[in-house]
Amino acid sequence: QTWGTTRFVDPDDIAHDAHVNIVTFQPGGRIPFEETHVMEHGLYVLEGRAAYKLNQDWVEVEAGDFMWLRAYCPQACIAAGPGPFRYLLYKDVNRHAALRGPFSR
């Protein structure tokens, strides 16, 4: 497998309204398609180098760089260095628990 995710918050636990993950790509690993998300999210590069597509532009990123992506920003990634590319990912999930009043069924 060329990439994987380590999750710090159970995505099914509605007590949390955010995802905090470390995403790791092995050299040459990639997101093989352009993707978008409904929420804004931030990426802090922990290790390595990559080419990251933001909107229509490919930018080079490396350890210490930070990216803030708006909702629906088209994105893709290719790990470009000789070693792993790792980043800390934060994103809101904007979920809300159903509220039930005394007359709810």
Secondary structure, DSSP 8 states (H G I E B T S, - for coil): --EEEEESS-TT-TT--EEEEEEEE-TT-EEEEEE--SS-EEEEEEESEEEEEETTEEEEEETT-EEEE-TT--EEEEE-SSS-EEEEEEEE---------TT--
